[in-house]
Every structure is written in C-alpha cells, then in structure tokens.
Amino acid sequence: MLNNAIISNEKVTQSQALEWCQQFLGGIWSTISIDEMILERVPGGLSNYLYSCSLPKHIETQNSEPRKVLLRIYGEAHRQHRATLLIDSVVCTLLSERKLGPRVYGIFPDGRLEEFVEAESLLASEIRDENISRQIATVLGELHQIDMPLVKEPIWLFNTIERYVLETTSTMNKLRTNEDRQIFQEIQSMCNFTQEFEQLKKLLSTIDSPVCFTHNDFQPGNILRLKSHCDSFTVIDFEYCSYNYRGFDIGNHFCEFMFDYKSATEWPFYKVDYSLYPNAKQQMNFLTSYVDTLINNPDKHTTTNDSHSNTVNSNPTELARQIMTEANYFALAAHFFWALWSIHMVVSTTIKFGYLEYARARLTAYHLQRDMLTMANNNKPIQVPPQFTEELLRSTKNPFYKSYMKSINKII
C-alpha cells in the first residue's frame, strides 16, 4: 500500500533470484553466473519486498529476453492468505495479456517476476493536480469496466474487515513495544471495533453504490507515470483487488489526498494533513473525467449491478454528484479498513513503519467524517464533501485530540 518503508533485512539471496530468472526468462539468463547478475533493492511497498534483477552492460541478450526485471517477493502478511496471492497473480497475468499492466514473466510460491517498467510513482501532491487528477480518473474509469474471472458479489470488503476485527482480540499480546501497547490501548478505548463495524454496515446499506472490478488501493504509490510517455499512466499492485462497491475505490482515492508516504524519511514514515481532503471542486474535477470515461465506453461496462449501466446514460453532472455522495460515505469504509489493516500489519511483518500511529490517524479521520456525514449541526444540511478544520481537529469532537495536540507540539 505505502511507499518508502525501511525493511530490516533482505528477503531473497542472489542465488535464489538468479534461479528464478533462469527458470522463467531463459536466453542469456540461463548462462550467467551469480556474480554477473545485478540485484538491487527497489524502494516501495509495505506489503511486498521488491528487487530489480538486471544484466551488466557488457552481456548481450540472445533473443527477446528482457535485460531487467522486477522481482516481487510476497510479504509475511500476504503469505498467511494464499487466496489473496492467487487473485493477485491471476489479475496481473490477465492485465498483462491485455496490455493494461506490466508483463508477467513468471509466478512462483514466493512471488513473481514482472516487466520492469521505466516509470515513477506519483507524488502525493500530484494527485491533487487538476490535469493529472483528470487523467488518472480516466485510468480508474477504464479499470472499473474490466471483466475479471473473480467472485462478482462484493463480499471481499466486509469479509476482510470482519477477519481483521476478530484478530484485534489477540493483538495486545503480540505487540513488541510499550509504545505500541499504549497506542493500541488508546485506540481500543476510543473505538469498539465490533460495534463500529455494525454501525458502518448499516450506514452504507443506505448508499446505493454499484459493484464493479476495483483496485481498492488506488493511491499515488500504485500509480506510475511512464518515463517514455510523461502523460501516460499505469496502475500496479492488485493484491487488494476484488469486485467491490464503486464508491469504495473512489472514496479511498480521495482519502489518499491527505497522506504522503514518499517524502517521509523518518518515523513514522508517513505525513498526514487532514485539511487536504479534496473539496467539492477537486472531487468534481476527478469525477467529471471519470464519468466521461463511462459514457464514452458504455459497451465495456460489466458491473454486476444493472442500475450502474443505466446511470451511464443519465446526465453527466448528476451522475458525478451521485458518485460524489457514494465516494464520501464509502471513504468511511476505506478509513476503517486501512486502520484495521494497519493493526493487523504491526504484528504480521518486519517492515518498519508506524502502523499503529497510522491506524490512529485513519480512525481520527473516520470518526470526524462519520459525525459530519451523519449529524447535521444546528439544523444545517449535511455538507458533502466534509472538510477537516484545525479547530475541529483540536476540539474534543476529535476522539484522539490529545494525541493530535502532542503531534502538533512536536512539530513546533
């Protein structure tokens, strides 16, 4: 999901990497020695470990084998759930065949070999750029129209959340530091996950959001700008993909406006600015382009909800506003999901990252946004999208305001 994490130790040896390259790439890779292959770490990812395997300049290829590939080694958390890895492999292979994603050269139990795309992930600030936002909205719109051989019912989201909620009952006993235990106790005192989950499901049941193939982690680190075509973008990392509610994918993307993982080089390895949650103008800029993609490609649309197909032909502005409502309510599910994911990760991986601090940050946004969307103040209508003000964050309406004030004081 996130970028720029520091990994405590290497997860693959030079000989292991070469063996996989020899098995799946063939050509000159079959004859080179360990010393001749260049293995380098690639920064990025809190779910997987990434490496580049390349040939030195003096070695020529024999046929069409690549000179450089990406070696993806699955992280500990993913290895616990083989079904997730199977779906990820199937989806990436199909996208590769359709020229919609990096080519997949080989799949094996520990990971896979992929085309090394000469590209760079977007910066957090770039998804807020009007032009880039419109372009990546088109990418997401096209992605949502793809038919995939996956379960078409939207069971992934709530099933995964339920599993994470059950796991939290044993989290305290697995935490390694006193600081982590203190943060987790704070989170538990402010949030009853079981009750909150039931209330969230009840709230979202009132929001009509069609089901389609979704990425579920459409954030800057997973959106690449191709170096060969600066106006072309591609999406990577489909380990969380599924058939899911359209509003979740878009709402999750809007949440990511607030977080910066790439420029944070010190603990907790992320930055958050709640005031950057996209306003109505920014959301409409994205959604207008997204809706245009649906309208221009109506035959491609393959959701499991017939009403979604019908909305393609409705007024574009009305449809964009409808999706805005979906996105801002399902943004709650995104915050809740990633908070629980982060609690799961803190006891499931050796990757160094402020998982519990991040969970607290997501729950801060969750609680404030939930209240703004469900409680009209002074008989005023609910504002969509809601906005996080400094006054609100410093007030007792923020269940984590004490921690928020401490973080502000540290910066000062």
Secondary structure, DSSP 4 states (H G I P E B T S, - for coil): --S--EESS-SS-HHHHHHHHHHHH-GGGGT--GGGSEEEE----SSEEEEEEE--TTPPPSSS--SEEEEEEE-HHHHT-HHHHHHHHHHHHHHHHTTSSPPEEEEETTEEEEE---EEEPPGGGGGSHHHHHHHHHHHHHHTT---SS--SS-HHHHHHHHHHHHGGGTGGG--SHHHHHHHHHHHHH--HHHHHHHHHHHHTTS---EEEE-S--SGGGEEEESSSTT-EEE---TT-EEEEHHHHHHHHHHGGGEE-SS--STTS-EE-GGGS--HHHHHHHHHHHHHHHHH-GGG---S-HHHHHHTTS-HHHHHHHHHHHHHHHHHHHHHHHHHHHHHHHTT--EE--HHHHHHHHHHHHHHHHHHHH--GGGPPPPSS----HHHHTSTTSTTHHHHHHHHHHH-
